[in-house]
């Protein structure tokens, strides 16, 4: 493939997905990371719509409701995710069974379980499964199904069928958007049915999302806020939203 053909392929991907990680482009184009980086540096220097970010590239001046790929999200709001993850650790006891949802905030939460004993953790995320596999004290199960390229979440019918075999103490769940009236909504249809299922099979549901996710609504509906017993978010949350959440009888943990 010529350089021009590779550049055109990158533009096609960006027009479709609005962003791309370096690793995703390596796989899509069949070239090395160093070659991808050179191409992205060239595009960013010649096209002001192209913005280089850590781990990849973003096409600017397009729709603002797209979802960033996993490697790009790992560099966003890192301190907020760490604060939330530490609070998640306080919600989990030795010997419990859990489901960990997909996403980078849940990945940070998984890192808090290294000193827990006899945990059984099911996850719908390849990257989280990789993290859990480091810990001998955790019995980890990764749900089988279709993997979403660039995002590493697992979904569709095989995942739903496998999840039907489990009942767990708690689900720790992330969100793209949180609104008191509209509930939890998602940017993509891919994870929606799996998210609904993991709430269904858990005795207790805990939502984790930083304050930037609140007061927003995405296209695909997941669940009402009333389905969650606890919400863990960052202390920068709008006080009015905090009051409304507490008014629903939900435990709100601000970190």
Backbone as a ProteinNet text record, in pm:
[ID]
protein_1_A
[PRIMARY]
XXXXXXXXXXXXXXXXXXXXXXXXXXXXXXXXXXXXXXXXXXXXXXXXXXXXXXXXXXXXXXXXXXXXXXXXXXXXXXXXXXXXXXXXXXXXXXXXXXXXXXXXXXXXXXXXXXXXXXXXXXXXXXXXXXXXXXXXXXXXXXXXXXXXXXXXXXXXXXXXXXXXXXXXXXXXXXXXXXXXXXXXXXXXXXXXXXXXXXXXXXXXXXXXXXXXXXXXXXXXXXXXXXXXXXXXXXXXXXXXXXXXXXXXXXXXXXX
[TERTIARY]
85.1	0	88.9	60.8	139.1	105.1	190.5	164.1	32.8	4.1	-121.3	-241	-231.3	-340.8	-360.3	-249.5	-258.6	-323.9	-286.9	-346.2	-495.8	-533.8	-676.5	-753	-688.7	-752.4	-771.1	-672	-683.9	-798.8	-808.5	-919.4	-1054.9	-1062.6	-1188.4	-1226.5	-1128.2	-1153.2	-1198.4	-1131.8	-1166.1	-1303.2	-1338.9	-1472.7	-1580.1	-1549	-1644.3	-1648.6	-1530	-1521.7	-1483.6	-1435.7	-1402.6	-1276.7	-1223.5	-1096.6	-1041.3	-914.4	-853.8	-729.8	-710.5	-587.6	-478.1	-355.3	-241.8	-248.8	-280.6	-286.6	-395.1	-509	-616.3	-572	-505.1	-459.2	-352.6	-267.1	-167.2	-234.8	-338.3	-410.1	-487.4	-555.7	-639.2	-556.9	-437.5	-355.2	-245.3	-222	-118.7	21.8	46.3	177.4	223.2	348.3	406.5	359.1	375.9	339.1	422	549.9	634.7	587.8	542.6	491.2	360.9	273	147.5	175.7	268.1	298.9	350.6	435.3	486.9	373.5	282.2	169.2	79.9	54.4	-31.1	34.8	165.5	238.2	231.4	243	234.4	94.8	-9.1	-146.1	-175.1	-129	-153.2	-82.7	30	105.5	51.3	-30.8	-80.4	-231	-302.8	-448.8	-490.5	-544.5	-576.7	-698.8	-764.4	-874.1	-821.5	-697.8	-638.4	-565.5	-607	-541.3	-477.7	-348.3	-276.2	-302	-335.2	-351.3	-270.1	-249.5	-174.5	-245.2	-174.6	-229.6	-299.8	-310.7	-379.8	-408.9	-526.4	-559.9	-710.9	-751.5	-892.5	-919.8	-1032.6	-1077.9	-1165.8	-1120.7	-1193.2	-1301.5	-1387.4	-1493.9	-1593.9	-1610.9	-1715.6	-1815	-1903.1	-2002.2	-1930.6	-1992.8	-1927.2	-1976.8	-2057.9	-2110.3	-2049.1	-1929.1	-1861.9	-1790.9	-1753.5	-1687.1	-1539.3	-1454.7	-1310.5	-1272	-1176.6	-1124.3	-1047.9	-1030.2	-978.3	-845	-747.9	-614.9	-617	-708.2	-720.2	-783.3	-884.4	-953.1	-863.6	-763.7	-676.8	-602.4	-586.7	-513.7	-605.8	-737.7	-833.4	-873.1	-874.4	-927.9	-870.6	-741.9	-678.9	-692	-668.9	-676.7	-819.1	-919.1	-1057.7	-1087.8	-1039	-1062.5	-993.6	-876.2	-805.5	-880.4	-933.9	-1010.6	-1133.8	-1203.2	-1320.8	-1280.9	-1173.1	-1129.1	-1098	-1034.9	-1004.1	-1131.6	-1234.3	-1362.8	-1430.8	-1414.5	-1470.7	-1410.6	-1280.5	-1214.7	-1282.5	-1334.1	-1402.7	-1538.6	-1593.1	-1724.8	-1718.1	-1598.3	-1580.6	-1513.6	-1573	-1521.1	-1465.3	-1376.3	-1322.5	-1436.3	-1419.3	-1514.6	-1635.7	-1646.9	-1764.5	-1750.2	-1863.2	-1865.5	-1910.2	-1841.2	-1863.8	-1871.8	-1937	-1920.4	-1862.3	-1756.2	-1696.1	-1732.2	-1794.1	-1831.7	-1705.9	-1724.5	-1613.1	-1575.8	-1457.1	-1416.7	-1298.4	-1239.4	-1116.2	-1138	-1253.5	-1279.5	-1289.4	-1354.9	-1362.4	-1225.8	-1141.8	-1005.1	-929.6	-942.8	-879.6	-935.2	-1065.2	-1125	-1064.9	-1044.5	-986.4	-849.2	-774.8	-641.3	-645.2	-762.8	-775.8	-796.3	-813.5	-848.6	-727.8	-608.3	-488.4	-469.5	-521.3	-501.4	-627.3	-731.7	-852.2	-833.1	-908.3	-897.7	-1026.8	-1010.3	-1122.9	-1230.1	-1188.2	-1283.3	-1308.7	-1432.1	-1468	-1521.3	-1451.5	-1482.2	-1505.3	-1622	-1657.6	-1643.4	-1588.4	-1577.8	-1618.2	-1663.1	-1703.6	-1605.5	-1478.8	-1377	-1244.2	-1185.9	-1061.6	-947.3	-936.5	-827.9	-839.9	-962.1	-981.8	-949.3	-987.3	-951.6	-800	-728.7	-582.5	-527.7	-586.8	-543.4	-573.5	-693.1	-732.1	-647.2	-601.3	-520.9	-386.3	-347.4	-221.1	-230.4	-352.6	-371.2	-413.1	-326.5	-354.6	-470.1	-497.4	-602.9	-742.4	-752.2	-881.2	-912.8	-1032.9	-1083.1	-1154.6	-1093.9	-1149.3	-1206.2	-1317.8	-1386.8	-1411.9	-1371.1	-1400.7	-1517.1	-1616.8	-1735.7	-1700.8	-1747.2	-1723.4	-1823.8	-1779.7	-1869	-1790.7	-1853	-1790.4	-1715.9	-1590.7	-1509.6	-1521.9	-1547.1	-1560.5	-1421.6	-1381.7	-1246.6	-1217.8	-1100.4	-1059.3	-1110	-1208.8	-1270.5	-1255.4	-1240.2	-1212.3	-1329.4	-1445.5	-1563.1	-1618.3	-1693.4	-1745.6	-1897.3	-1959.5	-2103.9	-2169.2	-2295.1	-2382.6	-2425.7	-2494.3	-2567.7	-2485.3	-2365.2	-2289.7	-2264	-2236.5	-2212.7	-2339.2	-2452.2	-2578.9	-2612.8	-2588.6	-2618.5	-2530.3	-2403.6	-2313.4	-2351.4	-2387.2	-2422.3	-2546	-2633.3	-2753.4	-2720.9	-2597.9	-2558	-2508	-2502.9	-2444.3	-2545.3	-2519.7	-2580.3	-2468.1	-2455	-2341.6	-2390.3	-2300	-2332.6	-2346.6	-2250.6	-2246.8	-2205.5	-2256.8	-2204.2	-2148.2	-2031.2	-1969.7	-1971.2	-2043.5	-2079.9	-2041.3	-1993.5	-1956.9	-2071.3	-2054.3	-2158.5	-2097.5	-2157.3	-2119	-2185.8	-2310.3	-2386.1	-2483.9	-2499.5	-2586.2	-2676.4	-2806.4	-2903.3	-3007.5	-3043.1	-3135.2	-3268.7	-3318.8	-3449	-3439.8	-3339	-3326.4	-3248.4	-3178.1	-3102	-2968.8	-2925.7	-2797.3	-2819.7	-2741.9	-2749.7	-2609.7	-2605.5	-2479.3	-2462.9	-2338.4	-2309.9	-2324.9	-2305.1	-2309.9	-2411.8	-2473	-2565.4	-2491.1	-2362.6	-2289.9	-2298.9	-2277.1	-2273.7	-2408.7	-2509.7	-2632.8	-2699.6	-2720.2	-2789.5	-2709.6	-2575.7	-2491.6	-2502.2	-2502.5	-2517.4	-2650.7	-2757.1	-2886.7	-2884.1	-2816.5	-2810.3	-2730.1	-2618	-2535.8	-2603.3	-2687.9	-2768.5	-2869.4	-2927.2	-3032.5	-2981.8	-2857.5	-2809.1	-2732.9	-2722.6	-2652.4	-2752.2	-2720.4	-2806.2	-2797.9	-2678.5	-2656.2	-2582.6	-2625.3	-2560.8	-2496.7	-2369.8	-2293.6	-2251.6	-2284.6	-2247.2	-2123.4	-2023.9	-1905.3	-1885.9	-1877.4	-1859.8	-1813.8	-1718.1	-1674	-1778.6	-1762.8	-1866.6	-1892.1	-1795.2	-1812.7	-1919.1	-1957.3	-2057.3	-2201	-2215.2	-2349.1	-2412.2	-2545.4	-2618.5	-2613.6	-2582.5	-2572	-2661.8	-2703.1	-2787.3	-2732	-2708.9	-2668.4	-2788.1	-2765.6	-2876.2	-2945.1	-2866.2	-2919.2	-2939	-3060.2	-3098.8	-3052.7	-2999.4	-2954	-3043.2	-3055.4	-3130.5	-3165.3	-3267.8	-3300.1	-3197.4	-3177.7	-3087.1	-3135	-3265.2	-3319.9	-3271.6	-3212.3	-3159.2	-3030.7	-2971.5	-2842.4	-2861.3	-2796.2	-2801.2	-2699.6	-2589	-2479.3	-2425.1	-2393.9	-2324.6	-2197.4	-2085.5	-1956.8	-1911.6	-1891.7	-1845.9	-1751.4	-1707.5	-1608.4	-1676.6	-1607.3	-1664.9	-1698.1	-1653.4	-1685.7	-1828.4	-1903.1	-2040.3	-2124.1	-2206.8	-2296.8	-2382.8	-2384.4	-2460.4	-2608.6	-2667.1	-2808.6	-2832.6	-2742	-2754.9	-2736	-2639.5	-2616.7	-2741.8	-2806.5	-2928.6	-3039.2	-3053.5	-3157.5	-3131.6	-3004.6	-2971.3	-3001.9	-2964	-2993.5	-3144.1	-3217.9	-3363	-3427.2	-3354.3	-3403.2	-3374	-3308	-3273.7	-3148.8	-3067.6	-2944.3	-2829	-2744.4	-2624	-2528.4	-2489.5	-2399.3	-2266.1	-2161.2	-2026.2	-1946.3	-1903.6	-1825.4	-1680	-1590.1	-1447.5	-1360.7
-119.1	0	124.4	217.9	340.1	432.6	534.5	628.9	701.6	738.2	806.8	718.4	590.6	498	483.8	480.1	470.6	595.7	712.2	837.3	839.9	796.2	793.1	696.7	584	488.1	547.9	621.3	688.6	788.8	865.3	961.3	889.4	775.7	700.2	655.7	608	564.5	682.2	795.8	912.4	968.4	963.3	1009.1	919.4	792.2	697	701.3	703.6	687.9	817.4	917.4	1049.8	1051.7	936.1	924.9	785	767.1	634.7	626.6	512.5	490.6	443	464.1	418	267.3	193.3	47.3	2	71	34.7	55.5	166.9	195.2	96.4	54.2	-47.8	-173.5	-216.8	-337	-316.6	-202.9	-177.2	-164.6	-104.3	-80.1	-183.9	-266.1	-368	-311.3	-204.4	-140	-121.1	-82.1	-69	58.8	61.6	181.4	302	280.4	393.2	453.7	368.5	419	495.2	442.1	512	647.7	653.1	780.6	883.2	839.3	932.5	984.8	895.7	938.8	1037.2	1008.9	1098	1233.1	1231.9	1358.5	1440.7	1373.3	1443	1502.1	1423.4	1472.5	1590.5	1582.1	1691	1819.8	1806.6	1925	1987.8	1912.6	1962	1984.9	1937.9	1949.4	1992.7	2113.1	2164.5	2097.6	2009.3	1931.3	1812.5	1774.9	1658	1700.6	1645.2	1676.4	1550.9	1558.8	1447.5	1450.4	1337.2	1321.5	1200.9	1189.5	1075.4	945.3	860.9	731.2	727.4	844	838.6	974.8	988.4	1108.6	1131.2	1257.7	1295.2	1384.1	1361.5	1449.2	1555.8	1680.3	1789.9	1844.4	1928.9	1997.3	1900.2	1784	1691.4	1680.3	1584.8	1566.7	1548.8	1597.7	1595.3	1483.4	1390.6	1282.9	1147.4	1147.9	1021.8	970	842.3	778.3	759.5	799.3	781.6	635.5	590.1	455.2	439.8	315	282.5	350.3	336.4	391.4	542.7	609	753.4	787.2	710.4	738.5	715.5	630.8	604.4	729.1	827.3	949.2	1062.8	1040.9	1144.4	1130.7	1242.5	1247.2	1137.5	1113.8	1003.1	1020.3	1141.5	1163.6	1141.8	1180.8	1158.6	1009	933.4	788.9	721.7	768.7	710.6	735.9	855.3	886.8	797.4	780	693.4	549.4	502.4	364.4	335.4	429.2	409.6	393.8	469.9	457.9	325.2	276.1	145.5	36.8	48.3	-49.7	-62	47.8	46.6	-22.3	-39.2	-99.5	-251.4	-303.8	-445.6	-517.5	-628.7	-706	-839.3	-896.2	-1028.7	-1128.8	-1220.2	-1329.1	-1296.8	-1174.3	-1137.4	-1181	-1185.3	-1207	-1077.4	-1041.9	-913.2	-929.2	-831.2	-808.8	-670.7	-662.3	-534.1	-503.3	-390.8	-341.6	-304.9	-271.3	-231.1	-84.7	-46.2	94	122	240.3	275.2	305.3	357.8	380.6	247.4	149.9	16.4	-51.2	-20.7	-74.2	-23	105.1	160.5	93.2	64.4	-3.8	-142.9	-213.7	-348.3	-347	-240.3	-230.4	-221.1	-191.2	-179.9	-315.1	-420.2	-549.6	-638.6	-585.6	-669	-729.8	-666	-716.8	-781.6	-799.1	-865.9	-1018.1	-1088.4	-1233.1	-1298.4	-1404.8	-1488.9	-1412.1	-1314.4	-1246.2	-1331.1	-1325.8	-1384.5	-1270.3	-1243	-1124.3	-1165.6	-1129.8	-1149	-1014.7	-1014	-887.5	-902.2	-791.7	-785.7	-699.7	-701.7	-615.8	-691.6	-697	-771.6	-712	-580.3	-514.5	-536.4	-536.4	-561.8	-707.1	-799.1	-939.6	-957.2	-884.4	-889.4	-839.5	-733.9	-681	-780.6	-835.5	-928.8	-1055.1	-1094	-1216.2	-1206	-1084.7	-1066.4	-1111.3	-1124.3	-1142.4	-1286.4	-1358.3	-1497.2	-1510.7	-1405.8	-1411.2	-1389.2	-1366.1	-1340.1	-1450.9	-1504.6	-1595	-1508.7	-1492.7	-1402.3	-1480.5	-1429.7	-1489.7	-1380.5	-1404.3	-1308.9	-1363.3	-1280.9	-1321.2	-1339.3	-1448	-1472.3	-1399.1	-1356.8	-1285.8	-1214.6	-1118.7	-1040.3	-923.3	-902.6	-793.8	-671.9	-558.1	-433.8	-378.9	-374.6	-330.9	-188.1	-171.4	-39.7	-2.8	-80.4	-49.4	-163.3	-285.7	-405.1	-451.6	-392.5	-441.4	-563.9	-647.1	-773.2	-766.6	-803.5	-791.5	-888.9	-859.8	-933.2	-1067.9	-1149.7	-1265.7	-1364.7	-1404.6	-1500.6	-1450.8	-1321	-1264.2	-1270.4	-1237	-1239.3	-1381.5	-1478.8	-1617.5	-1665.4	-1626.5	-1667.4	-1600.9	-1474.5	-1401.9	-1459.3	-1523.6	-1585.5	-1694.9	-1743.3	-1852	-1801.5	-1668.9	-1613.5	-1534.1	-1534	-1438.4	-1390	-1259.6	-1206.2	-1109.5	-1083.7	-990.5	-847.8	-804.7	-664.5	-651.4	-548.7	-505.6	-365.2	-343.6	-210.8	-165.9	-59.3	-24.1	119.2	138.2	271.2	327.9	451.2	514.6	617.9	632.3	740.6	871.5	862.9	982.9	950.5	1046.6	1027	1149.3	1124.8	1232.4	1184.9	1269.5	1228	1183.1	1253.3	1219.5	1106.9	1112.4	1015.7	890.9	893.7	777.8	763.2	638	606.2	582.9	651	631.5	608	547.1	503.4	559.4	582.1	635.5	531.4	405	297.1	192.6	127.9	18.2	-107.6	-116	-242	-297.1	-211	-259.1	-255.1	-195.6	-165.4	-289.6	-392.6	-511.7	-583	-582.8	-642.2	-563.5	-431.6	-348.9	-377.5	-390.2	-422.2	-558.2	-654.3	-788.8	-793.2	-721.7	-730.2	-662.5	-563	-507	-610.7	-682.6	-780.1	-893.4	-938.2	-1056.8	-1022.7	-894	-852.7	-815.4	-851.6	-816	-666.6	-608.4	-466.7	-405.6	-287.6	-219.4	-89.8	-71.6	48.6	116.6	243	320.6	403.6	399.5	482.8	567.3	699.1	791.5	925	988.5	1119.1	1226.3	1341.5	1446.1	1496.9	1480.8	1530.1	1452.3	1334.4	1252	1290.7	1373	1403.3	1522.3	1520.5	1625.4	1610.2	1487.8	1460.7	1342.7	1339.3	1230.4	1184.4	1054.2	996	925.9	864.1	816.9	691.5	600.8	467	448.6	417.2	408.1	276.1	283.4	164.6	135.5	231.2	205.4	335.1	329.5	440.8	447	565.7	578.1	496.4	474.6	400.8	256.7	206.6	70.2	58.6	172.1	170.5	205.6	129.1	158.8	265.1	269.9	362.4	423	551.4	618.9	680.3	648.3	705.7	798.8	924.8	1022.9	1121.4	1219.8	1313.9	1434.5	1494.4	1599.6	1726.2	1736.5	1852.4	1846.4	1741.5	1728	1849	1895.3	2006.9	1977.3	2068.2	2043.9	2018.4	2081.1	2059.7	1915.5	1864	1725.3	1630.5	1661.7	1579	1572.2	1685.7	1689.9	1605.6	1613.5	1536.7	1386.8	1347	1204.8	1153.9	1229.4	1189.5	1183.4	1270.2	1269.9	1141.2	1065.7	937.2	823.4	856.6	754	675.1	729.2	663.6	714.2	623.4	664.7	730	853.7	926.1	943.8	893.3	902.9	999.5	1110.6	1211.4	1200.7	1192	1171.6	1278.4
0	0	0	-91.2	-98.8	17	38.4	145.8	122.9	-1.6	-31.5	1.8	-31.6	-2	148.4	223.4	369.8	428.5	376.2	424.2	395.1	275.5	241	331.3	366.3	455.3	595.3	642.3	772.9	770.2	663.5	652	651.8	583.5	581.4	722.9	798.3	935.6	1021.8	1006.5	1087.3	1051.8	925.8	887.3	948.4	963.5	1019.2	1171.3	1235.5	1380.4	1452.6	1378.5	1432.9	1519.7	1550	1622.1	1597.1	1627.4	1612.4	1698.5	1761.8	1837.1	1742.6	1784.1	1704.4	1684.7	1790.5	1781.8	1685.4	1687.2	1595.1	1450.4	1423	1286.8	1242.3	1334.8	1300.7	1248.6	1319.3	1280.1	1150.5	1138.8	1021.5	893.5	904.5	786.5	767.7	871.5	861.3	857.3	935.5	936.8	1081.5	1099.5	1232.7	1302.2	1435.1	1511.6	1470.3	1442.5	1403.5	1270.8	1178	1050.5	1071.6	1156.4	1186.1	1247.6	1341.5	1407.7	1307.8	1216.4	1114.4	1026.8	987.9	905.8	981.3	1108.8	1187	1210.9	1235.1	1250.6	1122.8	1010.1	880.5	861.2	889.1	871.4	963.8	1088.3	1183.7	1142.1	1074.4	1032.7	904.2	830.8	702.2	698.4	799.5	801.7	942.1	955.5	1088.9	1150.8	1076.1	1134.2	1214.6	1192.9	1256.9	1383	1496.4	1623.5	1681.1	1702.3	1765.2	1915	1970.4	2114.3	2157	2286.7	2336	2297.9	2226.2	2188.3	2055.6	1985.4	1857.1	1797.9	1737.8	1662.6	1666.5	1656	1655.7	1535.6	1469.1	1361.6	1423.8	1419.8	1482.7	1390.5	1450.3	1376	1313.8	1381	1339.5	1453.3	1449.7	1556	1690.1	1796.3	1926.9	2017.4	1964	2046.7	2012.2	1953.8	1923.1	2047.6	2041.8	2154.9	2124.5	2218	2200.6	2218	2138	2151.9	2283.4	2322.9	2455.8	2485.4	2395.7	2423.6	2438.7	2371	2387	2521.5	2561.5	2688	2809.1	2795.5	2910.8	2957.1	2868.5	2905.8	2949	2949.9	2986.4	3133.9	3205.7	3343.1	3433.1	3420.6	3493.4	3644.6	3695.6	3839.3	3890.5	3812.8	3852.9	3861.3	3764.8	3763.6	3881.9	3917.3	4031.9	4161.6	4176.5	4296.7	4308.4	4197.7	4197	4228.5	4168.1	4187.4	4333.4	4401	4542.7	4624.9	4590.5	4660.8	4629.3	4508.1	4471.4	4559.4	4586.3	4671.5	4806.8	4859.3	4989.6	4983	4861.6	4844.3	4825.1	4812.5	4779.3	4895.6	4938	5050.6	5003.2	5083.7	5054.5	5038.2	4943.5	4925.7	4841.5	4790.7	4711.4	4565.9	4498.3	4353.3	4285.7	4178.3	4111.9	3961.3	3899.2	3755.1	3737.4	3659.5	3622.5	3478.5	3459.4	3327.2	3247.6	3123.4	3037.5	3060.5	3011.8	3014.3	3103.6	3084.5	3154.5	3302.8	3340.8	3482.8	3556.5	3495.6	3555.8	3556.7	3459.6	3461.2	3583.4	3612.9	3732.9	3858.5	3858.4	3973	3990.8	3881.5	3888.6	3954.9	3936.6	3994.7	4147.4	4203.6	4348.7	4416.7	4338.4	4396	4423.4	4404.9	4414.1	4552.2	4657.4	4793.5	4852.1	4769.9	4817.6	4813.8	4897.9	4904.7	4857.7	4780.8	4738.9	4662.2	4584.5	4496.7	4372.7	4327.1	4197.8	4111.9	4002.9	3921.9	3777.2	3727	3586.3	3517	3397.2	3324.9	3179.4	3122.8	2982.1	2903.4	2945.2	2885	2877.7	2760	2739.6	2820.6	2824.2	2896.7	3047.5	3098.5	3240.9	3273.3	3185.2	3205	3212.2	3128.4	3129.8	3263.5	3318	3447.7	3559.8	3561.5	3666.8	3666	3549.1	3536.3	3608.5	3648.7	3720.6	3866.4	3918.4	4061.1	4092.9	4164.6	4198.9	4297.5	4371.6	4472.9	4415	4284.7	4220.4	4121	4132.4	4028.8	3925.4	3810.3	3709.4	3592	3541.7	3428.2	3325.6	3202.8	3096.1	3014.3	2993.6	2919	2772	2713.8	2572.1	2485.2	2369.5	2278.7	2170.7	2107.4	2001.8	2065.4	2025	2078.5	1987.6	2047	1970.6	1938.8	1811.9	1776	1821.9	1883.5	1929.2	2066.8	2119	2247.5	2348.4	2299.3	2380.4	2465.4	2450.1	2520.7	2447.9	2523.5	2470.8	2472.8	2362.4	2356.3	2262.3	2234	2144.2	2202.7	2123.9	2174.9	2256.1	2214.2	2295.9	2437.5	2452.5	2585.7	2669.7	2610.6	2684.3	2729.3	2642.1	2676.7	2792.2	2791.6	2899.1	3031	3026.1	3148.3	3215.5	3139.7	3196.8	3298.4	3298.2	3387.9	3523.8	3542.4	3664.5	3746.8	3878.4	3970.3	4060.8	4079.5	4156.1	4264.1	4357.4	4465.4	4414.4	4333	4291.5	4145.7	4080.7	3951.7	3969.6	3916.5	3914.7	3769.8	3743.7	3607	3573.6	3451.7	3402.7	3318.4	3269.9	3188.6	3095.6	2978.5	2887.5	2927.7	2975.2	3009.8	3121.6	3214	3330.5	3345.3	3352.1	3370.9	3471.6	3565.2	3671	3611.9	3514.6	3455.9	3353.8	3267.4	3157.4	3196.5	3309	3352.8	3282.9	3268.1	3205.5	3056.9	2976.3	2831.2	2775.5	2656.7	2597.9	2457.7	2418.6	2285.6	2175.5	2210.1	2111.4	2151.6	2053.3	2082.1	2125.2	2096.2	2110.8	2253	2354.5	2492.5	2564	2503.2	2576.2	2634.4	2553.6	2603.2	2710.8	2696.5	2799.7	2929.7	2921.3	3040.9	3110.3	3033.8	3092.1	3162.1	3100.1	3155.6	3284.8	3291.7	3412.8	3531.7	3505.5	3614.1	3662.3	3569.7	3600	3689.7	3669.4	3740	3868.6	3901.7	4023.8	4132.9	4256.9	4369.4	4399.7	4377.9	4404.6	4286.3	4243.8	4131	4178.8	4143.2	4178.4	4048.6	4034.9	3916.6	3948.3	3859.2	3875.2	3749.1	3769.6	3657.2	3713	3647.2	3697.3	3665.8	3727.2	3720.2	3579.6	3487.8	3351	3273.7	3324.7	3255.3	3292.5	3396.8	3448.8	3377	3373.4	3303.9	3153.5	3108.3	2965	2929.3	2803.7	2754.1	2619.3	2606.5	2479	2414.8	2301	2218.3	2272.9	2331.3	2361.7	2511.8	2550.2	2690.7	2751.8	2874.5	2946.3	3066.8	3159.9	3282.5	3353.8	3438.3	3527.9	3640	3695.8	3810.1	3929.5	3938.7	4052.3	4058.4	3951.1	3951	4031.8	4068.8	4138.2	4285.5	4371.5	4514.3	4552.3	4476.6	4507.3	4378.9	4383.6	4273.7	4330.6	4268.2	4307.4	4196.6	4232.9	4135.3	4203.5	4128.4	4180.4	4244.7	4340.8	4425.2	4347.8	4223.9	4141.5	4084.6	4116.6	4067.8	4107	4013.7	4038.9	4163.3	4262.6	4387	4363.5	4263	4233.6	4188.7	4104	4059.2	4176.6	4263.6	4382.7	4469.5	4487.6	4569.6	4506.7	4375.4	4306	4317.3	4309.4	4321.2	4461.8	4561.1	4699.8	4723.9	4654.1	4667.4	4617	4533.5	4484.2	4581.4	4693.7	4791.2	4757	4666.9	4624.9	4710.9	4756	4826.7	4727.5	4753.4	4664.5	4735.6	4674	4729	4642.1	4701.2	4629.9	4672.8	4576	4607.6	4540.8
[MASK]
+++++++++++++++++++++++++++++++++++++++++++++++++++++++++++++++++++++++++++++++++++++++++++++++++++++++++++++++++++++++++++++++++++++++++++++++++++++++++++++++++++++++++++++++++++++++++++++++++++++++++++++++++++++++++++++++++++++++++++++++++++++++++++++++

